[in-house]
Amino acid sequence: MKIGIYGGTFNPPHLGHITAARAVFELLKLDKLFLIPAKLPPHKMLPPGSATPEQRCEMTRLAGEQIGLGDKVEVLDLELRRDGKSYTSETLTQLREKYPDDELWLLMGTDMFLTLQTWHDAETILSLAGIAAFGRTEEDTEELFSVQRDYLYRTYPGARIFTLTIPGVVDVSSTELRERLARGGGEHELAPAVYGYILRQGLYGTQADLEHLSLQKLRPVALSYLKYKRIPHVLGTEQEAIRLAERYGADVHKARVAALLHDCTKKLDMEEQLALCRQYQIPLDDLERKALKLLHAKTGAAIARDVFGVDDEIYSAIFWHTTGKADMTLLEKIIYLADYIEPSRDFPGVEKLRKACYEDLDAGLLLGLEMSVEEMESMGNPVHVKTLEARDYLKGQREP
């Protein structure tokens, strides 16, 4: 297996890191890529106002998902768990012990490559891994690389070195990016979820008022809560909510806010969900205490209200988007159905359900509830009482 290792301060990880990592991964035909944030970089001091190691690790995870290689990209916190400076030689030693038979390649930009011989224990670095050096801009030429490459080959005869210039690489200065973020810019040089995380945490001098965000700012913040694979679903739910709200005369802005935040706690595990339920004093029935799938709607609504200051109507639409309930409001119906039929959904009967929703909202809602009950019963799973009540209420409303 060929493993790429890309370390750095990632303060913050930006599109330059993402585009370079993707290009090197493909050119070297790597099987795996490790992104490794440094705790204490040995070559420079972290500037005042930097993100914490833990925050940089989380941003690196969000950025790594944007590379588009799925589980082939992994963020490792091994330097964060080590005391002292984050020496690359020690990191490679740890990885070599874990992957004794695999081919390791250390990724780095031009500046790092040109000073490699000055690194702590450079001989160990070059003995444990090949070097994959890339030019961050098209001005980084083969002339620069060739001089350094020849020097390293003479000094370390066993070295393996691969150099390349990446056409069209996004050239970003982290220092300038942090300054732009402090002035209210910088979003176009970051993956949306990373930018949203920065706003949510108030990093690098950003001072976003989370309770009064524009939709343009709320969207990346909402995405920063999600696993990468859930992003298309949430964005699809927003678009479906817009269409349904326009079709039935609901408040489009509220529908979009509710859709963007409806899954904000979806990635949390059972222990984390129950902790939030205790924190926000959310009462749970016996089924909810055992069914992880049912909790994110309740905890998500609590986060939406506590962090983002949503009103009762939006809170309720998020709260009931999983089970439904009897006598739902217009916005509750729209979010329940937008979540159910958004464009990335693909299950038997979805086209019939979509058609029904745009012909008659209540007919579509009843069909959706009946399909949900049927699915749960076919799998031998208990159906939440609120779902049954919602179905029975609509049936009663539609009987002559």
C-alpha positions as CSV (number, residue, x, y, z in Angstrom):
1,M,0.0,0.0,0.0
2,K,1.2,3.5,-0.9
3,I,0.5,6.0,1.9
4,G,0.8,9.7,1.6
5,I,1.5,11.8,4.7
6,Y,0.7,15.5,4.6
7,G,1.5,17.4,7.8
8,G,1.2,21.1,8.7
9,T,-0.1,23.6,11.1
10,F,-3.4,23.8,9.1
11,N,-4.1,27.2,10.6
12,P,-6.5,27.1,8.9
13,P,-6.6,24.3,6.3
14,H,-7.5,26.0,3.0
15,L,-8.2,25.3,-0.6
16,G,-4.5,25.3,-1.4
17,H,-4.0,22.3,0.9
18,I,-7.0,20.5,-0.6
19,T,-6.1,21.0,-4.2
20,A,-2.5,20.0,-3.7
21,A,-3.4,16.9,-1.7
22,R,-5.8,15.8,-4.3
23,A,-3.3,16.3,-7.2
24,V,-0.5,14.5,-5.4
25,F,-2.7,11.6,-4.4
26,E,-3.7,11.1,-8.0
27,L,-0.3,11.6,-9.6
28,L,1.5,9.2,-7.1
29,K,-1.5,6.8,-7.3
30,L,-1.7,6.6,-3.5
31,D,-3.9,4.2,-1.7
32,K,-4.2,6.2,1.5
33,L,-3.6,9.8,2.6
34,F,-3.0,10.9,6.2
35,L,-3.5,14.5,7.2
36,I,-1.6,15.3,10.4
37,P,-2.0,18.6,12.2
38,A,1.1,19.7,14.2
39,K,0.7,20.5,17.8
40,L,3.8,22.6,18.1
41,P,5.4,23.1,14.7
42,P,9.2,23.1,15.1
43,H,10.0,25.5,12.3
44,K,7.8,28.5,13.4
45,M,5.8,29.9,16.3
46,L,2.0,29.9,16.0
47,P,0.9,33.5,15.8
48,P,-1.3,35.0,18.5
49,G,-5.0,34.3,17.9
50,S,-4.3,30.9,16.4
51,A,-6.9,28.1,16.7
52,T,-6.2,25.5,19.3
53,P,-4.7,22.1,18.3
54,E,-8.1,20.5,18.7
55,Q,-9.8,23.2,16.6
56,R,-7.1,22.8,13.9
57,C,-7.7,19.1,13.9
58,E,-11.4,19.4,13.5
59,M,-11.0,21.9,10.6
60,T,-8.5,19.5,9.0
61,R,-11.1,16.7,9.2
62,L,-13.7,19.0,7.6
63,A,-11.2,20.0,4.9
64,G,-10.1,16.4,4.3
65,E,-13.6,15.4,3.6
66,Q,-13.7,18.0,0.8
67,I,-10.8,16.3,-1.0
68,G,-13.5,13.8,-2.3
69,L,-11.6,10.6,-1.7
70,G,-13.9,9.2,1.0
71,D,-12.3,6.9,3.6
72,K,-9.0,7.0,1.7
73,V,-8.3,10.3,3.5
74,E,-7.8,10.1,7.3
75,V,-6.9,12.8,9.8
76,L,-4.5,11.6,12.5
77,D,-4.1,13.3,15.9
78,L,-0.8,11.5,16.8
79,E,1.2,14.7,17.0
80,L,-1.5,16.3,19.1
81,R,-1.1,13.5,21.6
82,R,2.7,13.8,21.8
83,D,4.4,16.2,24.1
84,G,7.0,18.7,22.9
85,K,7.6,19.9,19.3
86,S,6.0,18.0,16.5
87,Y,9.0,16.5,14.8
88,T,8.3,14.8,11.5
89,S,11.0,12.2,12.1
90,E,9.2,11.0,15.2
91,T,5.9,10.9,13.3
92,L,7.3,8.9,10.5
93,T,8.9,6.5,13.1
94,Q,5.5,5.9,14.6
95,L,3.9,5.3,11.2
96,R,6.7,3.0,10.1
97,E,6.1,0.9,13.2
98,K,2.4,0.6,12.4
99,Y,2.9,0.1,8.6
100,P,6.2,-1.8,8.4
101,D,5.6,-3.1,4.9
102,D,4.0,-0.1,3.2
103,E,5.5,2.6,1.0
104,L,5.4,6.0,2.8
105,W,5.5,9.3,1.0
106,L,5.9,12.6,2.8
107,L,4.1,15.5,1.0
108,M,5.4,19.0,1.2
109,G,5.3,22.4,-0.6
110,T,8.3,24.1,-2.2
111,D,9.4,26.1,0.9
112,M,9.5,23.0,3.0
113,F,11.3,21.0,0.4
114,L,14.0,23.6,-0.1
115,T,14.9,23.6,3.6
116,L,14.5,19.9,4.2
117,Q,18.1,19.4,5.1
118,T,17.7,21.7,8.0
119,W,14.9,19.8,9.6
120,H,15.4,17.9,12.9
121,D,16.9,14.5,12.1
122,A,16.5,14.9,8.3
123,E,18.4,11.7,7.7
124,T,15.8,9.7,9.5
125,I,13.0,11.4,7.5
126,L,14.6,10.5,4.2
127,S,15.3,7.0,5.3
128,L,11.7,6.3,6.3
129,A,9.7,8.0,3.5
130,G,9.9,9.2,0.0
131,I,9.6,12.9,-0.5
132,A,6.8,14.2,-2.8
133,A,7.4,17.9,-3.2
134,F,4.9,20.1,-5.1
135,G,5.0,23.7,-6.4
136,R,2.3,25.7,-4.9
137,T,2.3,28.1,-7.9
138,E,3.2,27.8,-11.5
139,E,6.2,30.1,-10.8
140,D,7.7,27.2,-8.8
141,T,9.9,25.8,-11.6
142,E,11.9,22.6,-12.2
143,E,15.0,24.7,-11.9
144,L,14.4,25.2,-8.2
145,F,13.5,21.6,-7.7
146,S,16.4,20.2,-9.6
147,V,19.1,22.0,-7.6
148,Q,17.7,20.8,-4.3
149,R,17.0,17.3,-5.6
150,D,20.6,16.9,-6.7
151,Y,21.9,18.2,-3.3
152,L,19.7,15.7,-1.4
153,Y,20.7,12.8,-3.5
154,R,24.3,13.6,-2.9
155,T,23.9,14.0,0.8
156,Y,21.4,11.2,1.4
157,P,22.1,8.6,-1.4
158,G,19.2,6.4,-0.4
159,A,16.6,9.2,-0.7
160,R,13.5,8.8,-2.9
161,I,12.3,12.2,-4.3
162,F,9.4,13.0,-6.5
163,T,8.8,16.7,-7.5
164,L,6.0,18.3,-9.5
165,T,4.4,21.6,-10.2
166,I,0.6,21.5,-10.0
167,P,-1.0,23.6,-12.7
168,G,-3.9,25.7,-11.4
169,V,-3.2,25.0,-7.7
170,V,-5.0,27.4,-5.4
171,D,-2.2,29.6,-4.0
172,V,-3.2,30.8,-0.5
173,S,-1.1,32.5,2.2
174,S,-2.3,31.4,5.6
175,T,-1.1,34.6,7.1
176,E,-3.0,36.7,4.6
177,L,-6.1,34.5,4.9
178,R,-6.3,35.0,8.6
179,E,-6.1,38.7,8.1
180,R,-8.9,38.6,5.5
181,L,-11.0,36.5,7.9
182,A,-10.6,39.1,10.6
183,R,-11.8,41.8,8.1
184,G,-14.9,39.7,7.2
185,G,-13.6,38.0,4.0
186,G,-11.7,34.9,3.2
187,E,-14.6,32.6,2.6
188,H,-13.7,31.9,-1.0
189,E,-10.4,30.4,0.0
190,L,-11.9,27.8,2.3
191,A,-14.1,24.8,2.0
192,P,-17.6,25.9,3.1
193,A,-17.7,23.7,6.2
194,V,-14.3,24.9,7.3
195,Y,-15.4,28.5,6.9
196,G,-18.6,27.7,8.8
197,Y,-16.6,26.2,11.6
198,I,-14.4,29.3,11.9
199,L,-17.5,31.5,12.1
200,R,-19.2,29.1,14.7
201,Q,-16.1,29.1,16.9
202,G,-15.2,32.8,16.4
203,L,-11.7,32.0,15.2
204,Y,-9.2,34.4,13.7
205,G,-11.0,37.5,14.8
206,T,-14.3,36.7,13.2
207,Q,-17.2,38.0,15.2
208,A,-20.3,36.5,13.6
209,D,-23.6,37.0,15.4
210,L,-24.9,33.4,15.2
211,E,-28.4,34.5,16.2
212,H,-28.7,36.9,13.2
213,L,-26.8,35.2,10.4
214,S,-27.8,35.8,6.8
215,L,-28.6,32.6,4.9
216,Q,-25.3,33.0,3.1
217,K,-23.5,32.7,6.4
218,L,-25.8,30.2,8.0
219,R,-25.4,27.7,5.2
220,P,-21.6,27.0,5.8
221,V,-22.1,27.1,9.6
222,A,-24.8,24.5,9.3
223,L,-22.6,22.4,7.0
224,S,-19.8,22.5,9.6
225,Y,-21.9,20.3,11.9
226,L,-22.3,17.5,9.3
227,K,-20.5,14.5,8.1
228,Y,-19.5,15.1,4.5
229,K,-21.9,12.4,3.1
230,R,-24.9,14.2,4.7
231,I,-24.2,17.6,3.1
232,P,-26.0,16.8,-0.2
233,H,-29.0,15.7,1.8
234,V,-29.2,18.9,3.8
235,L,-28.7,21.1,0.8
236,G,-31.3,19.1,-1.1
237,T,-33.8,19.5,1.9
238,E,-33.3,23.2,1.7
239,Q,-34.1,23.3,-2.0
240,E,-37.2,21.1,-1.5
241,A,-38.3,23.2,1.4
242,I,-38.1,26.3,-0.8
243,R,-40.3,24.7,-3.5
244,L,-42.9,23.4,-1.0
245,A,-43.0,26.7,0.8
246,E,-43.6,28.6,-2.4
247,R,-46.2,26.1,-3.5
248,Y,-48.2,26.3,-0.3
249,G,-47.6,29.9,0.8
250,A,-45.3,29.2,3.8
251,D,-42.5,31.5,5.0
252,V,-39.7,30.6,2.6
253,H,-37.0,32.1,4.9
254,K,-38.1,30.1,7.9
255,A,-38.3,26.9,5.7
256,R,-34.7,27.4,4.6
257,V,-33.4,28.0,8.1
258,A,-35.2,24.9,9.5
259,A,-34.0,22.8,6.6
260,L,-30.4,23.9,7.0
261,L,-30.4,23.1,10.7
262,H,-32.7,20.1,10.9
263,D,-29.8,17.6,11.0
264,C,-27.2,19.6,12.9
265,T,-26.8,16.9,15.6
266,K,-27.3,13.9,13.3
267,K,-23.6,12.8,13.5
268,L,-23.6,12.5,17.3
269,D,-23.6,9.1,19.0
270,M,-26.1,7.8,21.6
271,E,-24.1,9.0,24.6
272,E,-23.7,12.5,23.1
273,Q,-27.4,12.7,22.2
274,L,-28.5,11.7,25.7
275,A,-26.1,14.2,27.2
276,L,-27.8,17.0,25.2
277,C,-31.2,15.7,26.2
278,R,-30.2,16.1,29.8
279,Q,-28.6,19.5,29.2
280,Y,-31.7,20.8,27.6
281,Q,-34.1,18.9,29.8
282,I,-35.8,17.1,26.9
283,P,-38.2,14.5,28.1
284,L,-37.9,11.1,26.4
285,D,-40.2,8.1,26.2
286,D,-39.0,4.5,26.5
287,L,-38.5,4.1,22.7
288,E,-36.6,7.3,22.4
289,R,-34.2,6.3,25.1
290,K,-33.1,3.3,23.0
291,A,-33.6,4.6,19.4
292,L,-30.7,6.8,18.3
293,K,-32.4,7.8,15.1
294,L,-35.2,9.5,17.0
295,L,-33.0,11.8,19.1
296,H,-31.4,14.2,16.6
297,A,-34.6,16.0,15.8
298,K,-35.1,16.9,19.4
299,T,-31.5,17.8,20.2
300,G,-31.1,19.6,16.8
301,A,-34.1,21.8,17.7
302,A,-32.5,22.6,21.0
303,I,-29.2,23.6,19.4
304,A,-31.1,25.6,16.7
305,R,-32.8,27.6,19.5
306,D,-29.9,27.9,21.9
307,V,-27.1,28.7,19.4
308,F,-29.0,30.3,16.5
309,G,-32.0,31.8,18.3
310,V,-34.6,30.4,16.0
311,D,-38.2,31.1,16.9
312,D,-40.8,28.6,18.1
313,E,-42.1,27.9,14.6
314,I,-38.7,26.8,13.3
315,Y,-37.9,25.0,16.5
316,S,-41.1,23.0,16.3
317,A,-40.5,22.2,12.6
318,I,-37.1,20.7,13.4
319,F,-38.3,19.0,16.6
320,W,-41.0,17.0,14.7
321,H,-39.3,16.3,11.4
322,T,-38.5,12.7,12.2
323,T,-41.7,11.4,13.8
324,G,-44.3,13.9,12.8
325,K,-47.3,14.5,15.2
326,A,-51.0,15.0,15.1
327,D,-52.3,18.4,13.8
328,M,-49.0,19.6,12.3
329,T,-48.4,23.3,11.3
330,L,-47.7,24.2,7.7
331,L,-44.0,24.6,8.3
332,E,-43.8,21.3,10.2
333,K,-45.4,19.5,7.3
334,I,-43.0,21.1,4.8
335,I,-39.9,20.2,6.7
336,Y,-41.1,16.7,7.4
337,L,-41.7,16.2,3.7
338,A,-38.7,18.1,2.3
339,D,-36.5,15.8,4.4
340,Y,-38.4,12.8,3.0
341,I,-38.5,13.6,-0.7
342,E,-35.4,15.8,-1.4
343,P,-33.7,15.0,-4.7
344,S,-31.0,12.7,-3.3
345,R,-33.6,10.3,-1.8
346,D,-34.0,7.1,-3.8
347,F,-36.4,4.4,-2.5
348,P,-39.4,2.5,-3.9
349,G,-42.3,4.8,-4.2
350,V,-40.5,8.1,-3.9
351,E,-41.7,9.5,-7.2
352,K,-45.3,8.7,-6.3
353,L,-44.7,10.5,-3.0
354,R,-43.2,13.5,-4.6
355,K,-46.1,13.8,-7.0
356,A,-48.6,13.5,-4.2
357,C,-46.9,16.2,-2.1
358,Y,-47.2,18.8,-4.9
359,E,-50.8,17.9,-5.7
360,D,-52.1,18.0,-2.1
361,L,-49.8,18.6,0.9
362,D,-51.9,16.7,3.4
363,A,-52.4,13.8,0.9
364,G,-48.6,13.7,0.5
365,L,-48.1,13.8,4.2
366,L,-50.5,11.0,4.9
367,L,-48.8,8.9,2.2
368,G,-45.4,9.6,3.7
369,L,-46.5,8.6,7.1
370,E,-48.1,5.4,5.9
371,M,-44.9,4.5,4.0
372,S,-42.9,5.2,7.1
373,V,-45.1,3.0,9.2
374,E,-45.1,0.2,6.6
375,E,-41.3,0.3,6.4
376,M,-40.8,0.2,10.2
377,E,-43.2,-2.7,10.6
378,S,-41.7,-4.6,7.7
379,M,-38.3,-4.4,9.5
380,G,-39.9,-5.5,12.8
381,N,-39.1,-2.2,14.4
382,P,-41.5,-0.3,16.7
383,V,-43.3,2.7,15.3
384,H,-43.2,5.8,17.4
385,V,-46.6,6.7,18.9
386,K,-46.4,10.3,17.5
387,T,-46.1,8.9,13.9
388,L,-49.2,6.7,14.4
389,E,-51.1,9.7,15.9
390,A,-50.1,11.9,12.9
391,R,-51.3,9.2,10.5
392,D,-54.5,8.6,12.3
393,Y,-55.2,12.3,12.7
394,L,-54.9,12.9,8.9
395,K,-57.0,9.9,8.2
396,G,-59.7,11.3,10.4
397,Q,-59.5,14.7,8.8
398,R,-59.9,13.2,5.3
399,E,-62.8,10.9,6.1
400,P,-66.2,12.2,4.9
